[in-house]
Amino acid sequence: MVGNVSEMGLIWWVNGHRAGQNASHFVPPSYQFHGTMNPVLSVSYVQFQDYFTWRHNIGSGGTAARTIAGSFYMAE
């Protein structure tokens, strides 16, 4: 990596309805990325997604990107 990482901000959905988006960040690659999904009540299905970009110096250099996504079920 060359320089900072740009994070779009975690977007999340609860039971199929968009619930919010966390703040974007432009931070060093050593930053501990984190987010808050609140409120999530018992018996809820949660999906989330975030998008990151950063510069790299592989070969002639360029921009790399990564999307992360997942889901979980909040049981009682």
C-alpha positions as CSV (number, residue, x, y, z in Angstrom):
1,M,0.0,0.0,0.0
2,V,1.0,3.5,-0.7
3,G,-0.6,6.1,1.5
4,N,-4.0,6.0,3.2
5,V,-7.0,3.8,2.7
6,S,-10.4,5.3,1.7
7,E,-13.4,3.6,3.3
8,M,-16.9,4.3,2.0
9,G,-18.6,3.7,5.4
10,L,-20.3,0.5,6.4
11,I,-23.9,0.2,5.1
12,W,-26.3,-2.2,6.8
13,W,-29.8,-3.6,6.5
14,V,-32.0,-5.2,9.1
15,N,-34.7,-7.6,7.9
16,G,-34.3,-6.3,4.4
17,H,-34.6,-2.6,5.3
18,R,-31.7,-0.2,5.1
19,A,-30.8,0.8,8.6
20,G,-28.0,3.2,8.2
21,Q,-24.4,4.0,7.1
22,N,-21.4,4.6,9.2
23,A,-19.0,7.5,8.6
24,S,-16.5,7.3,5.8
25,H,-12.8,7.3,6.7
26,F,-9.5,8.2,5.0
27,V,-6.9,6.7,7.3
28,P,-3.5,4.9,7.4
29,P,-3.6,1.1,6.5
30,S,-2.8,0.3,10.1
31,Y,-6.1,1.8,11.3
32,Q,-8.5,-0.7,13.1
33,F,-11.6,-0.5,10.9
34,H,-14.8,-0.8,12.9
35,G,-18.5,0.1,12.8
36,T,-21.6,0.2,14.8
37,M,-25.0,-1.3,13.9
38,N,-27.5,-0.1,16.4
39,P,-30.2,-0.9,17.2
40,V,-30.5,-4.6,16.3
41,L,-33.1,-6.4,18.2
42,S,-33.3,-10.2,18.8
43,V,-34.6,-12.3,16.0
44,S,-33.2,-10.0,13.3
45,Y,-31.4,-10.8,10.1
46,V,-28.6,-8.3,9.4
47,Q,-26.6,-7.7,6.2
48,F,-23.7,-5.3,5.8
49,Q,-21.3,-4.1,3.1
50,D,-18.4,-1.7,2.9
51,Y,-16.0,-0.6,0.1
52,F,-12.3,0.3,0.4
53,T,-9.8,1.8,-2.1
54,W,-6.1,2.5,-1.8
55,R,-3.0,3.2,-4.0
56,H,-0.5,0.4,-4.5
57,N,3.0,0.3,-6.0
58,I,2.9,-3.2,-7.6
59,G,4.3,-3.0,-11.1
60,S,3.7,0.5,-12.4
61,G,1.3,1.3,-9.5
62,G,-2.4,2.0,-9.5
63,T,-5.5,1.8,-7.4
64,A,-6.8,-1.3,-5.6
65,A,-10.4,-1.8,-4.3
66,R,-12.0,-4.3,-2.0
67,T,-15.7,-4.8,-1.1
68,I,-16.5,-6.7,2.1
69,A,-20.0,-8.0,2.8
70,G,-21.7,-10.4,5.1
71,S,-24.7,-11.3,7.1
72,F,-25.7,-12.7,10.5
73,Y,-28.8,-13.7,12.3
74,M,-29.4,-12.2,15.8
75,A,-31.1,-14.9,17.8
76,E,-32.8,-14.5,21.2
